[in-house]
Amino acid sequence: MELSILAVALGFFLDLLIGDPHWLYHPIRLVGHLIGGLERGLRALFPQTEKGELAAGVCLLVLTAGITTAAAAALLYAAGRIHPYAGFALETVMCYQLLATKALKTETMKVYDALKEGDLPKARYAVSMVVGRDTDALDGIGITKAAVETVAENTSDGVIAPLLFLMIGGAPLGFFYKAVNTMDSMVGYKNDRYLYFGRAAARFDDVLNYVPARLSAVLMTAAAGLCGMDAANGWRIYRRDRYNHSSPNSAHTEAVTAGALHVQLAGNAYYFGKLYEKPTLGDPDRPVEYEDIPRANRLLYVTAVLALLVFGLVKGAILWGI
């Protein structure tokens, strides 16, 4: 168990150092292929009715999470049988691949660089790589808000939540979380195709992220103070606006970010050509500016380091009976 803590910590720092290089095949792509294959098979197997799609969605959830977790555990077991340090090395790599701190910064700083150059088409393309909304008609403010929002939201989904599950149960539990989170991102839409089929994955993802989203908000508020931002206003806006979202979890870190930066985020957005009316987060104390992108990334990094320290200390105290 002590080696597991060390594997998580080393994986965390590998992520900060290396990120997700495009030449390295990411294991979550395999999970995506698994989800796609299972979806096709289950849709053919179950009737295309409300009950049939709900049942197929439950099967998708169970099979994807079960196969992914079992595969990770089996690989670790096999490596550990070869040598304990082989298992440790593999778990370190697995932990590194489940975290996305540097990837979030790298991809959103591409948006920042394009905006700084005044190249809106380039900025729209860069932000389209990290958000799900339509970006073709976004102006500079819309592009900046989209980038800041994705950093804020994914601080929880892409960093703090997987880090928490890794600390609790090592790489297998981390892969369990990422399998569910990947399912939600692929099938958790409230459209004609996935309204029933994706419901089980979306609801279970909400359950898994309930605690991490709230821990992330607390840690981000502390990080805002360490970054010289307005932590008190971040906490105030969090308390006021954290449920201004259709998801029970997504607005928590976005609300803290909006308050800490004294800007207004969220609001209406287009997805697949359709306008979705959404409430705003924060107050428009000042206009959003492209410098808010590196500010959001500083908040991300400090929040991530705080999470590693807090989770590591708590697990160490439990293991050693302190």
Secondary structure, 3 states (H helix, E strand, C coil): CHHHHHHHHHHHHHHHHHCCCCCCCCHHHHHHHHHHHHHHHHHHHCCCCHHHHHHHHHHHHHHHHHHHHHHHHHHHHHHHHHCHHHHHHHHHHHHHHHCCHHHHHHHHHHHHHHHHHCCHHHHHHHHHCCCCCCCCCCCHHHHHHHHHHHHHHHHHHHHHHHHHHHHHHHHHHHHHHHHHHHHHHHHCCCCCCCCCCCHHHHHHHHHHHHHHHHHHHHHHHHHHHHCCCCHHHHHHHHHHHCCCCCCCCCHHHHHHHHHHHCCCEECCEEECCEEECCCEECCCCCCCCCCHHHHHHHHHHHHHHHHHHHHHHHHHHHHCCC
